[in-house]
Amino acid sequence: MRTLVFTEKALKDLQKLDKLAKRRIIKTLHQFRLDDQEALPLTGSWKNWYKLRVGNYRILLTKERNNIWIVGYLRHRKEVYKKK
């Protein structure tokens, strides 16, 4: 089982979303936490980051140690990869 830690930005991003998007994202994160879903690695300036796709939204995570993952961003796919 994985441990998820949310950044303040990720929590703010989650609060801004509509009810349906929140529900889908929470469900996806729960599946990821239970090792039922894998995150895909990113490249370029996002090296060491991973993504989970949820419809038109992306969850960006980094892996700390062992099974601890930091949830950094929860945004629409058009906005999430803009320069950090």
PDB file of N, CA, C and O in Angstrom, chain B, residues numbered from 101:
ATOM      1  N   MET B 101       0.843  -1.182   0.000  1.00  0.00           N
ATOM      2  CA  MET B 101       0.000   0.000   0.000  1.00  0.00           C
ATOM      3  C   MET B 101       0.891   1.249   0.000  1.00  0.00           C
ATOM      4  O   MET B 101       1.900   1.316   0.701  1.00  0.00           O
ATOM      5  N   ARG B 102       0.490   2.219  -0.797  1.00  0.00           N
ATOM      6  CA  ARG B 102       1.233   3.474  -0.900  1.00  0.00           C
ATOM      7  C   ARG B 102       0.658   4.516   0.065  1.00  0.00           C
ATOM      8  O   ARG B 102      -0.523   4.487   0.409  1.00  0.00           O
ATOM      9  N   THR B 103       1.525   5.430   0.486  1.00  0.00           N
ATOM     10  CA  THR B 103       1.102   6.559   1.307  1.00  0.00           C
ATOM     11  C   THR B 103       1.121   7.803   0.442  1.00  0.00           C
ATOM     12  O   THR B 103       2.108   8.063  -0.245  1.00  0.00           O
ATOM     13  N   LEU B 104       0.045   8.574   0.465  1.00  0.00           N
ATOM     14  CA  LEU B 104      -0.042   9.808  -0.308  1.00  0.00           C
ATOM     15  C   LEU B 104       0.001  11.009   0.624  1.00  0.00           C
ATOM     16  O   LEU B 104      -0.694  11.052   1.639  1.00  0.00           O
ATOM     17  N   VAL B 105       0.830  11.986   0.260  1.00  0.00           N
ATOM     18  CA  VAL B 105       0.929  13.238   1.004  1.00  0.00           C
ATOM     19  C   VAL B 105       0.585  14.356   0.026  1.00  0.00           C
ATOM     20  O   VAL B 105       1.157  14.425  -1.062  1.00  0.00           O
ATOM     21  N   PHE B 106      -0.338  15.226   0.402  1.00  0.00           N
ATOM     22  CA  PHE B 106      -0.779  16.318  -0.470  1.00  0.00           C
ATOM     23  C   PHE B 106      -0.039  17.605  -0.133  1.00  0.00           C
ATOM     24  O   PHE B 106       0.139  17.945   1.037  1.00  0.00           O
ATOM     25  N   THR B 107       0.390  18.316  -1.176  1.00  0.00           N
ATOM     26  CA  THR B 107       0.943  19.652  -0.974  1.00  0.00           C
ATOM     27  C   THR B 107      -0.222  20.621  -0.803  1.00  0.00           C
ATOM     28  O   THR B 107      -1.366  20.282  -1.106  1.00  0.00           O
ATOM     29  N   GLU B 108       0.069  21.820  -0.320  1.00  0.00           N
ATOM     30  CA  GLU B 108      -0.984  22.830  -0.190  1.00  0.00           C
ATOM     31  C   GLU B 108      -1.571  23.180  -1.550  1.00  0.00           C
ATOM     32  O   GLU B 108      -2.776  23.394  -1.677  1.00  0.00           O
ATOM     33  N   LYS B 109      -0.702  23.237  -2.582  1.00  0.00           N
ATOM     34  CA  LYS B 109      -1.188  23.529  -3.938  1.00  0.00           C
ATOM     35  C   LYS B 109      -2.176  22.470  -4.399  1.00  0.00           C
ATOM     36  O   LYS B 109      -3.216  22.789  -4.977  1.00  0.00           O
ATOM     37  N   ALA B 110      -1.850  21.211  -4.143  1.00  0.00           N
ATOM     38  CA  ALA B 110      -2.729  20.124  -4.572  1.00  0.00           C
ATOM     39  C   ALA B 110      -4.076  20.205  -3.866  1.00  0.00           C
ATOM     40  O   ALA B 110      -5.116  19.975  -4.484  1.00  0.00           O
ATOM     41  N   LEU B 111      -4.065  20.527  -2.590  1.00  0.00           N
ATOM     42  CA  LEU B 111      -5.330  20.664  -1.856  1.00  0.00           C
ATOM     43  C   LEU B 111      -6.157  21.831  -2.386  1.00  0.00           C
ATOM     44  O   LEU B 111      -7.379  21.725  -2.496  1.00  0.00           O
ATOM     45  N   LYS B 112      -5.500  22.940  -2.715  1.00  0.00           N
ATOM     46  CA  LYS B 112      -6.212  24.087  -3.300  1.00  0.00           C
ATOM     47  C   LYS B 112      -6.776  23.720  -4.664  1.00  0.00           C
ATOM     48  O   LYS B 112      -7.910  24.071  -4.989  1.00  0.00           O
ATOM     49  N   ASP B 113      -5.972  23.002  -5.474  1.00  0.00           N
ATOM     50  CA  ASP B 113      -6.443  22.555  -6.787  1.00  0.00           C
ATOM     51  C   ASP B 113      -7.680  21.678  -6.638  1.00  0.00           C
ATOM     52  O   ASP B 113      -8.638  21.823  -7.398  1.00  0.00           O
ATOM     53  N   LEU B 114      -7.667  20.775  -5.670  1.00  0.00           N
ATOM     54  CA  LEU B 114      -8.789  19.866  -5.450  1.00  0.00           C
ATOM     55  C   LEU B 114     -10.047  20.636  -5.040  1.00  0.00           C
ATOM     56  O   LEU B 114     -11.145  20.313  -5.492  1.00  0.00           O
ATOM     57  N   GLN B 115      -9.894  21.638  -4.198  1.00  0.00           N
ATOM     58  CA  GLN B 115     -11.043  22.426  -3.743  1.00  0.00           C
ATOM     59  C   GLN B 115     -11.703  23.195  -4.881  1.00  0.00           C
ATOM     60  O   GLN B 115     -12.907  23.449  -4.835  1.00  0.00           O
ATOM     61  N   LYS B 116     -10.938  23.569  -5.897  1.00  0.00           N
ATOM     62  CA  LYS B 116     -11.461  24.361  -7.016  1.00  0.00           C
ATOM     63  C   LYS B 116     -12.290  23.532  -8.001  1.00  0.00           C
ATOM     64  O   LYS B 116     -13.051  24.091  -8.791  1.00  0.00           O
ATOM     65  N   LEU B 117     -12.150  22.214  -7.958  1.00  0.00           N
ATOM     66  CA  LEU B 117     -12.806  21.353  -8.942  1.00  0.00           C
ATOM     67  C   LEU B 117     -14.281  21.154  -8.627  1.00  0.00           C
ATOM     68  O   LEU B 117     -14.718  21.305  -7.486  1.00  0.00           O
ATOM     69  N   ASP B 118     -15.042  20.808  -9.675  1.00  0.00           N
ATOM     70  CA  ASP B 118     -16.459  20.516  -9.470  1.00  0.00           C
ATOM     71  C   ASP B 118     -16.613  19.162  -8.770  1.00  0.00           C
ATOM     72  O   ASP B 118     -15.662  18.384  -8.687  1.00  0.00           O
ATOM     73  N   LYS B 119     -17.796  18.899  -8.280  1.00  0.00           N
ATOM     74  CA  LYS B 119     -18.077  17.721  -7.460  1.00  0.00           C
ATOM     75  C   LYS B 119     -17.748  16.402  -8.174  1.00  0.00           C
ATOM     76  O   LYS B 119     -17.151  15.507  -7.576  1.00  0.00           O
ATOM     77  N   LEU B 120     -18.132  16.284  -9.437  1.00  0.00           N
ATOM     78  CA  LEU B 120     -17.889  15.055 -10.186  1.00  0.00           C
ATOM     79  C   LEU B 120     -16.394  14.817 -10.393  1.00  0.00           C
ATOM     80  O   LEU B 120     -15.914  13.697 -10.218  1.00  0.00           O
ATOM     81  N   ALA B 121     -15.663  15.856 -10.762  1.00  0.00           N
ATOM     82  CA  ALA B 121     -14.218  15.725 -10.967  1.00  0.00           C
ATOM     83  C   ALA B 121     -13.527  15.331  -9.666  1.00  0.00           C
ATOM     84  O   ALA B 121     -12.641  14.477  -9.668  1.00  0.00           O
ATOM     85  N   LYS B 122     -13.926  15.946  -8.559  1.00  0.00           N
ATOM     86  CA  LYS B 122     -13.354  15.596  -7.248  1.00  0.00           C
ATOM     87  C   LYS B 122     -13.555  14.121  -6.947  1.00  0.00           C
ATOM     88  O   LYS B 122     -12.629  13.424  -6.532  1.00  0.00           O
ATOM     89  N   ARG B 123     -14.776  13.656  -7.163  1.00  0.00           N
ATOM     90  CA  ARG B 123     -15.112  12.265  -6.867  1.00  0.00           C
ATOM     91  C   ARG B 123     -14.256  11.310  -7.701  1.00  0.00           C
ATOM     92  O   ARG B 123     -13.744  10.318  -7.182  1.00  0.00           O
ATOM     93  N   ARG B 124     -14.103  11.606  -8.980  1.00  0.00           N
ATOM     94  CA  ARG B 124     -13.313  10.743  -9.864  1.00  0.00           C
ATOM     95  C   ARG B 124     -11.835  10.756  -9.480  1.00  0.00           C
ATOM     96  O   ARG B 124     -11.172   9.719  -9.507  1.00  0.00           O
ATOM     97  N   ILE B 125     -11.323  11.931  -9.123  1.00  0.00           N
ATOM     98  CA  ILE B 125      -9.916  12.045  -8.735  1.00  0.00           C
ATOM     99  C   ILE B 125      -9.659  11.297  -7.430  1.00  0.00           C
ATOM    100  O   ILE B 125      -8.657  10.592  -7.306  1.00  0.00           O
ATOM    101  N   ILE B 126     -10.546  11.444  -6.469  1.00  0.00           N
ATOM    102  CA  ILE B 126     -10.379  10.739  -5.195  1.00  0.00           C
ATOM    103  C   ILE B 126     -10.429   9.230  -5.406  1.00  0.00           C
ATOM    104  O   ILE B 126      -9.662   8.491  -4.789  1.00  0.00           O
ATOM    105  N   LYS B 127     -11.321   8.775  -6.269  1.00  0.00           N
ATOM    106  CA  LYS B 127     -11.413   7.341  -6.572  1.00  0.00           C
ATOM    107  C   LYS B 127     -10.116   6.844  -7.212  1.00  0.00           C
ATOM    108  O   LYS B 127      -9.619   5.778  -6.849  1.00  0.00           O
ATOM    109  N   THR B 128      -9.567   7.602  -8.156  1.00  0.00           N
ATOM    110  CA  THR B 128      -8.319   7.223  -8.822  1.00  0.00           C
ATOM    111  C   THR B 128      -7.164   7.190  -7.829  1.00  0.00           C
ATOM    112  O   THR B 128      -6.351   6.265  -7.854  1.00  0.00           O
ATOM    113  N   LEU B 129      -7.085   8.189  -6.957  1.00  0.00           N
ATOM    114  CA  LEU B 129      -6.022   8.213  -5.950  1.00  0.00           C
ATOM    115  C   LEU B 129      -6.154   7.036  -4.985  1.00  0.00           C
ATOM    116  O   LEU B 129      -5.148   6.472  -4.553  1.00  0.00           O
ATOM    117  N   HIS B 130      -7.372   6.669  -4.650  1.00  0.00           N
ATOM    118  CA  HIS B 130      -7.593   5.510  -3.776  1.00  0.00           C
ATOM    119  C   HIS B 130      -7.098   4.230  -4.455  1.00  0.00           C
ATOM    120  O   HIS B 130      -6.442   3.404  -3.820  1.00  0.00           O
ATOM    121  N   GLN B 131      -7.410   4.067  -5.736  1.00  0.00           N
ATOM    122  CA  GLN B 131      -6.934   2.895  -6.475  1.00  0.00           C
ATOM    123  C   GLN B 131      -5.413   2.888  -6.557  1.00  0.00           C
ATOM    124  O   GLN B 131      -4.786   1.840  -6.404  1.00  0.00           O
ATOM    125  N   PHE B 132      -4.823   4.045  -6.795  1.00  0.00           N
ATOM    126  CA  PHE B 132      -3.365   4.157  -6.850  1.00  0.00           C
ATOM    127  C   PHE B 132      -2.761   3.794  -5.496  1.00  0.00           C
ATOM    128  O   PHE B 132      -1.756   3.087  -5.428  1.00  0.00           O
ATOM    129  N   ARG B 133      -3.368   4.272  -4.438  1.00  0.00           N
ATOM    130  CA  ARG B 133      -2.896   3.994  -3.084  1.00  0.00           C
ATOM    131  C   ARG B 133      -2.897   2.499  -2.781  1.00  0.00           C
ATOM    132  O   ARG B 133      -2.025   2.007  -2.065  1.00  0.00           O
ATOM    133  N   LEU B 134      -3.865   1.787  -3.320  1.00  0.00           N
ATOM    134  CA  LEU B 134      -3.976   0.343  -3.092  1.00  0.00           C
ATOM    135  C   LEU B 134      -3.173  -0.476  -4.099  1.00  0.00           C
ATOM    136  O   LEU B 134      -3.339  -1.693  -4.178  1.00  0.00           O
ATOM    137  N   ASP B 135      -2.308   0.176  -4.866  1.00  0.00           N
ATOM    138  CA  ASP B 135      -1.466  -0.476  -5.877  1.00  0.00           C
ATOM    139  C   ASP B 135      -2.265  -1.059  -7.036  1.00  0.00           C
ATOM    140  O   ASP B 135      -1.771  -1.942  -7.737  1.00  0.00           O
ATOM    141  N   ASP B 136      -3.492  -0.583  -7.251  1.00  0.00           N
ATOM    142  CA  ASP B 136      -4.307  -1.072  -8.359  1.00  0.00           C
ATOM    143  C   ASP B 136      -4.066  -0.299  -9.647  1.00  0.00           C
ATOM    144  O   ASP B 136      -4.545  -0.700 -10.707  1.00  0.00           O
ATOM    145  N   GLN B 137      -3.335   0.796  -9.567  1.00  0.00           N
ATOM    146  CA  GLN B 137      -3.097   1.629 -10.743  1.00  0.00           C
ATOM    147  C   GLN B 137      -1.663   2.137 -10.699  1.00  0.00           C
ATOM    148  O   GLN B 137      -1.143   2.460  -9.631  1.00  0.00           O
ATOM    149  N   GLU B 138      -1.027   2.206 -11.871  1.00  0.00           N
ATOM    150  CA  GLU B 138       0.351   2.686 -11.967  1.00  0.00           C
ATOM    151  C   GLU B 138       0.396   4.098 -12.529  1.00  0.00           C
ATOM    152  O   GLU B 138      -0.409   4.458 -13.389  1.00  0.00           O
ATOM    153  N   ALA B 139       1.328   4.886 -12.047  1.00  0.00           N
ATOM    154  CA  ALA B 139       1.545   6.239 -12.562  1.00  0.00           C
ATOM    155  C   ALA B 139       2.586   6.172 -13.674  1.00  0.00           C
ATOM    156  O   ALA B 139       3.534   5.390 -13.597  1.00  0.00           O
ATOM    157  N   LEU B 140       2.409   6.986 -14.698  1.00  0.00           N
ATOM    158  CA  LEU B 140       3.337   7.016 -15.828  1.00  0.00           C
ATOM    159  C   LEU B 140       4.403   8.081 -15.603  1.00  0.00           C
ATOM    160  O   LEU B 140       4.081   9.200 -15.204  1.00  0.00           O
ATOM    161  N   PRO B 141       5.683   7.748 -15.857  1.00  0.00           N
ATOM    162  CA  PRO B 141       6.752   8.737 -15.665  1.00  0.00           C
ATOM    163  C   PRO B 141       6.706   9.825 -16.729  1.00  0.00           C
ATOM    164  O   PRO B 141       6.339   9.571 -17.877  1.00  0.00           O
ATOM    165  N   LEU B 142       7.082  11.037 -16.337  1.00  0.00           N
ATOM    166  CA  LEU B 142       7.152  12.166 -17.260  1.00  0.00           C
ATOM    167  C   LEU B 142       8.605  12.403 -17.663  1.00  0.00           C
ATOM    168  O   LEU B 142       9.526  11.872 -17.042  1.00  0.00           O
ATOM    169  N   THR B 143       8.799  13.208 -18.710  1.00  0.00           N
ATOM    170  CA  THR B 143      10.149  13.476 -19.210  1.00  0.00           C
ATOM    171  C   THR B 143      10.387  14.982 -19.296  1.00  0.00           C
ATOM    172  O   THR B 143       9.516  15.781 -18.952  1.00  0.00           O
ATOM    173  N   GLY B 144      11.566  15.351 -19.755  1.00  0.00           N
ATOM    174  CA  GLY B 144      11.900  16.766 -19.947  1.00  0.00           C
ATOM    175  C   GLY B 144      12.024  17.495 -18.623  1.00  0.00           C
ATOM    176  O   GLY B 144      12.632  16.990 -17.680  1.00  0.00           O
ATOM    177  N   SER B 145      11.441  18.693 -18.558  1.00  0.00           N
ATOM    178  CA  SER B 145      11.535  19.489 -17.331  1.00  0.00           C
ATOM    179  C   SER B 145      10.719  18.877 -16.188  1.00  0.00           C
ATOM    180  O   SER B 145      10.830  19.312 -15.042  1.00  0.00           O
ATOM    181  N   TRP B 146       9.909  17.881 -16.499  1.00  0.00           N
ATOM    182  CA  TRP B 146       9.107  17.187 -15.485  1.00  0.00           C
ATOM    183  C   TRP B 146       9.723  15.850 -15.086  1.00  0.00           C
ATOM    184  O   TRP B 146       9.036  14.983 -14.547  1.00  0.00           O
ATOM    185  N   LYS B 147      11.012  15.685 -15.352  1.00  0.00           N
ATOM    186  CA  LYS B 147      11.706  14.457 -14.960  1.00  0.00           C
ATOM    187  C   LYS B 147      11.537  14.261 -13.450  1.00  0.00           C
ATOM    188  O   LYS B 147      11.518  15.234 -12.696  1.00  0.00           O
ATOM    189  N   ASN B 148      11.418  13.043 -13.022  1.00  0.00           N
ATOM    190  CA  ASN B 148      11.183  12.654 -11.618  1.00  0.00           C
ATOM    191  C   ASN B 148       9.742  12.897 -11.168  1.00  0.00           C
ATOM    192  O   ASN B 148       9.436  12.760  -9.984  1.00  0.00           O
ATOM    193  N   TRP B 149       8.862  13.252 -12.090  1.00  0.00           N
ATOM    194  CA  TRP B 149       7.438  13.387 -11.805  1.00  0.00           C
ATOM    195  C   TRP B 149       6.694  12.263 -12.520  1.00  0.00           C
ATOM    196  O   TRP B 149       7.167  11.722 -13.520  1.00  0.00           O
ATOM    197  N   TYR B 150       5.529  11.924 -11.991  1.00  0.00           N
ATOM    198  CA  TYR B 150       4.675  10.894 -12.572  1.00  0.00           C
ATOM    199  C   TYR B 150       3.276  11.471 -12.727  1.00  0.00           C
ATOM    200  O   TYR B 150       2.907  12.434 -12.054  1.00  0.00           O
ATOM    201  N   LYS B 151       2.494  10.859 -13.638  1.00  0.00           N
ATOM    202  CA  LYS B 151       1.127  11.354 -13.837  1.00  0.00           C
ATOM    203  C   LYS B 151       0.112  10.231 -13.752  1.00  0.00           C
ATOM    204  O   LYS B 151       0.386   9.078 -14.082  1.00  0.00           O
ATOM    205  N   LEU B 152      -1.056  10.609 -13.301  1.00  0.00           N
ATOM    206  CA  LEU B 152      -2.245   9.767 -13.362  1.00  0.00           C
ATOM    207  C   LEU B 152      -3.270  10.538 -14.184  1.00  0.00           C
ATOM    208  O   LEU B 152      -3.468  11.734 -13.968  1.00  0.00           O
ATOM    209  N   ARG B 153      -3.916   9.865 -15.117  1.00  0.00           N
ATOM    210  CA  ARG B 153      -4.934  10.508 -15.947  1.00  0.00           C
ATOM    211  C   ARG B 153      -6.317  10.219 -15.383  1.00  0.00           C
ATOM    212  O   ARG B 153      -6.646   9.080 -15.051  1.00  0.00           O
ATOM    213  N   VAL B 154      -7.119  11.275 -15.282  1.00  0.00           N
ATOM    214  CA  VAL B 154      -8.510  11.148 -14.834  1.00  0.00           C
ATOM    215  C   VAL B 154      -9.340  12.017 -15.764  1.00  0.00           C
ATOM    216  O   VAL B 154      -9.533  13.203 -15.498  1.00  0.00           O
ATOM    217  N   GLY B 155      -9.829  11.440 -16.847  1.00  0.00           N
ATOM    218  CA  GLY B 155     -10.579  12.218 -17.834  1.00  0.00           C
ATOM    219  C   GLY B 155      -9.711  13.329 -18.392  1.00  0.00           C
ATOM    220  O   GLY B 155      -8.631  13.065 -18.921  1.00  0.00           O
ATOM    221  N   ASN B 156     -10.168  14.571 -18.282  1.00  0.00           N
ATOM    222  CA  ASN B 156      -9.404  15.723 -18.760  1.00  0.00           C
ATOM    223  C   ASN B 156      -8.467  16.291 -17.703  1.00  0.00           C
ATOM    224  O   ASN B 156      -7.838  17.325 -17.923  1.00  0.00           O
ATOM    225  N   TYR B 157      -8.371  15.630 -16.570  1.00  0.00           N
ATOM    226  CA  TYR B 157      -7.519  16.108 -15.482  1.00  0.00           C
ATOM    227  C   TYR B 157      -6.286  15.222 -15.341  1.00  0.00           C
ATOM    228  O   TYR B 157      -6.292  14.046 -15.705  1.00  0.00           O
ATOM    229  N   ARG B 158      -5.223  15.830 -14.796  1.00  0.00           N
ATOM    230  CA  ARG B 158      -3.986  15.103 -14.543  1.00  0.00           C
ATOM    231  C   ARG B 158      -3.596  15.307 -13.089  1.00  0.00           C
ATOM    232  O   ARG B 158      -3.718  16.401 -12.538  1.00  0.00           O
ATOM    233  N   ILE B 159      -3.129  14.235 -12.489  1.00  0.00           N
ATOM    234  CA  ILE B 159      -2.593  14.283 -11.134  1.00  0.00           C
ATOM    235  C   ILE B 159      -1.094  14.085 -11.275  1.00  0.00           C
ATOM    236  O   ILE B 159      -0.653  13.058 -11.791  1.00  0.00           O
ATOM    237  N   LEU B 160      -0.307  15.049 -10.826  1.00  0.00           N
ATOM    238  CA  LEU B 160       1.147  14.939 -10.905  1.00  0.00           C
ATOM    239  C   LEU B 160       1.699  14.618  -9.526  1.00  0.00           C
ATOM    240  O   LEU B 160       1.374  15.266  -8.531  1.00  0.00           O
ATOM    241  N   LEU B 161       2.558  13.582  -9.501  1.00  0.00           N
ATOM    242  CA  LEU B 161       3.104  13.090  -8.244  1.00  0.00           C
ATOM    243  C   LEU B 161       4.614  12.929  -8.342  1.00  0.00           C
ATOM    244  O   LEU B 161       5.162  12.771  -9.433  1.00  0.00           O
ATOM    245  N   THR B 162       5.275  12.969  -7.202  1.00  0.00           N
ATOM    246  CA  THR B 162       6.690  12.611  -7.117  1.00  0.00           C
ATOM    247  C   THR B 162       6.812  11.506  -6.081  1.00  0.00           C
ATOM    248  O   THR B 162       6.025  11.420  -5.138  1.00  0.00           O
ATOM    249  N   LYS B 163       7.817  10.665  -6.278  1.00  0.00           N
ATOM    250  CA  LYS B 163       8.042   9.566  -5.341  1.00  0.00           C
ATOM    251  C   LYS B 163       9.145   9.970  -4.377  1.00  0.00           C
ATOM    252  O   LYS B 163      10.231  10.365  -4.801  1.00  0.00           O
ATOM    253  N   GLU B 164       8.875   9.874  -3.101  1.00  0.00           N
ATOM    254  CA  GLU B 164       9.868  10.217  -2.086  1.00  0.00           C
ATOM    255  C   GLU B 164      10.717   8.989  -1.772  1.00  0.00           C
ATOM    256  O   GLU B 164      11.739   8.770  -2.423  1.00  0.00           O
ATOM    257  N   ARG B 165      10.332   8.214  -0.825  1.00  0.00           N
ATOM    258  CA  ARG B 165      11.068   7.010  -0.479  1.00  0.00           C
ATOM    259  C   ARG B 165      10.071   5.882  -0.250  1.00  0.00           C
ATOM    260  O   ARG B 165       8.912   6.108   0.098  1.00  0.00           O
ATOM    261  N   ASN B 166      10.548   4.688  -0.450  1.00  0.00           N
ATOM    262  CA  ASN B 166       9.706   3.503  -0.317  1.00  0.00           C
ATOM    263  C   ASN B 166       8.373   3.713  -1.030  1.00  0.00           C
ATOM    264  O   ASN B 166       8.347   3.878  -2.250  1.00  0.00           O
ATOM    265  N   ASN B 167       7.300   3.710  -0.311  1.00  0.00           N
ATOM    266  CA  ASN B 167       5.973   3.864  -0.921  1.00  0.00           C
ATOM    267  C   ASN B 167       5.310   5.176  -0.543  1.00  0.00           C
ATOM    268  O   ASN B 167       4.088   5.239  -0.401  1.00  0.00           O
ATOM    269  N   ILE B 168       6.108   6.227  -0.378  1.00  0.00           N
ATOM    270  CA  ILE B 168       5.560   7.545  -0.059  1.00  0.00           C
ATOM    271  C   ILE B 168       5.561   8.395  -1.323  1.00  0.00           C
ATOM    272  O   ILE B 168       6.606   8.610  -1.938  1.00  0.00           O
ATOM    273  N   TRP B 169       4.382   8.875  -1.703  1.00  0.00           N
ATOM    274  CA  TRP B 169       4.206   9.687  -2.905  1.00  0.00           C
ATOM    275  C   TRP B 169       3.658  11.054  -2.516  1.00  0.00           C
ATOM    276  O   TRP B 169       2.771  11.159  -1.669  1.00  0.00           O
ATOM    277  N   ILE B 170       4.196  12.103  -3.144  1.00  0.00           N
ATOM    278  CA  ILE B 170       3.740  13.469  -2.907  1.00  0.00           C
ATOM    279  C   ILE B 170       2.828  13.879  -4.063  1.00  0.00           C
ATOM    280  O   ILE B 170       3.246  13.858  -5.221  1.00  0.00           O
ATOM    281  N   VAL B 171       1.589  14.249  -3.755  1.00  0.00           N
ATOM    282  CA  VAL B 171       0.658  14.743  -4.766  1.00  0.00           C
ATOM    283  C   VAL B 171       0.914  16.243  -4.902  1.00  0.00           C
ATOM    284  O   VAL B 171       0.639  17.015  -3.983  1.00  0.00           O
ATOM    285  N   GLY B 172       1.446  16.648  -6.064  1.00  0.00           N
ATOM    286  CA  GLY B 172       1.847  18.035  -6.257  1.00  0.00           C
ATOM    287  C   GLY B 172       0.812  18.907  -6.930  1.00  0.00           C
ATOM    288  O   GLY B 172       0.603  20.051  -6.526  1.00  0.00           O
ATOM    289  N   TYR B 173       0.155  18.376  -7.961  1.00  0.00           N
ATOM    290  CA  TYR B 173      -0.792  19.179  -8.746  1.00  0.00           C
ATOM    291  C   TYR B 173      -1.984  18.326  -9.158  1.00  0.00           C
ATOM    292  O   TYR B 173      -1.843  17.131  -9.419  1.00  0.00           O
ATOM    293  N   LEU B 174      -3.154  18.943  -9.215  1.00  0.00           N
ATOM    294  CA  LEU B 174      -4.389  18.326  -9.715  1.00  0.00           C
ATOM    295  C   LEU B 174      -5.040  19.361 -10.614  1.00  0.00           C
ATOM    296  O   LEU B 174      -5.775  20.224 -10.136  1.00  0.00           O
ATOM    297  N   ARG B 175      -4.778  19.283 -11.904  1.00  0.00           N
ATOM    298  CA  ARG B 175      -5.271  20.331 -12.806  1.00  0.00           C
ATOM    299  C   ARG B 175      -5.755  19.759 -14.135  1.00  0.00           C
ATOM    300  O   ARG B 175      -5.510  18.601 -14.472  1.00  0.00           O
ATOM    301  N   HIS B 176      -6.453  20.620 -14.874  1.00  0.00           N
ATOM    302  CA  HIS B 176      -6.900  20.281 -16.220  1.00  0.00           C
ATOM    303  C   HIS B 176      -5.680  20.043 -17.097  1.00  0.00           C
ATOM    304  O   HIS B 176      -4.637  20.667 -16.901  1.00  0.00           O
ATOM    305  N   ARG B 177      -5.809  19.155 -18.051  1.00  0.00           N
ATOM    306  CA  ARG B 177      -4.660  18.769 -18.882  1.00  0.00           C
ATOM    307  C   ARG B 177      -4.059  19.932 -19.656  1.00  0.00           C
ATOM    308  O   ARG B 177      -2.874  19.897 -19.985  1.00  0.00           O
ATOM    309  N   LYS B 178      -4.848  20.966 -19.957  1.00  0.00           N
ATOM    310  CA  LYS B 178      -4.329  22.128 -20.687  1.00  0.00           C
ATOM    311  C   LYS B 178      -3.461  23.020 -19.803  1.00  0.00           C
ATOM    312  O   LYS B 178      -2.622  23.767 -20.306  1.00  0.00           O
ATOM    313  N   GLU B 179      -3.660  22.946 -18.496  1.00  0.00           N
ATOM    314  CA  GLU B 179      -2.960  23.836 -17.573  1.00  0.00           C
ATOM    315  C   GLU B 179      -1.826  23.170 -16.805  1.00  0.00           C
ATOM    316  O   GLU B 179      -0.899  23.845 -16.356  1.00  0.00           O
ATOM    317  N   VAL B 180      -1.891  21.870 -16.654  1.00  0.00           N
ATOM    318  CA  VAL B 180      -1.003  21.199 -15.705  1.00  0.00           C
ATOM    319  C   VAL B 180       0.475  21.227 -16.093  1.00  0.00           C
ATOM    320  O   VAL B 180       1.332  21.262 -15.210  1.00  0.00           O
ATOM    321  N   TYR B 181       0.795  21.214 -17.377  1.00  0.00           N
ATOM    322  CA  TYR B 181       2.193  21.132 -17.791  1.00  0.00           C
ATOM    323  C   TYR B 181       2.826  22.489 -18.062  1.00  0.00           C
ATOM    324  O   TYR B 181       3.965  22.552 -18.526  1.00  0.00           O
ATOM    325  N   LYS B 182       2.115  23.570 -17.783  1.00  0.00           N
ATOM    326  CA  LYS B 182       2.705  24.895 -17.971  1.00  0.00           C
ATOM    327  C   LYS B 182       3.898  25.034 -17.045  1.00  0.00           C
ATOM    328  O   LYS B 182       3.974  24.394 -15.997  1.00  0.00           O
ATOM    329  N   LYS B 183       4.825  25.881 -17.453  1.00  0.00           N
ATOM    330  CA  LYS B 183       6.084  26.031 -16.727  1.00  0.00           C
ATOM    331  C   LYS B 183       5.865  26.148 -15.223  1.00  0.00           C
ATOM    332  O   LYS B 183       5.052  26.945 -14.756  1.00  0.00           O
ATOM    333  N   LYS B 184       6.612  25.333 -14.476  1.00  0.00           N
ATOM    334  CA  LYS B 184       6.458  25.347 -13.017  1.00  0.00           C
ATOM    335  C   LYS B 184       7.308  26.402 -12.368  1.00  0.00           C
ATOM    336  O   LYS B 184       7.291  26.542 -11.146  1.00  0.00           O
TER     337      LYS B 184
END
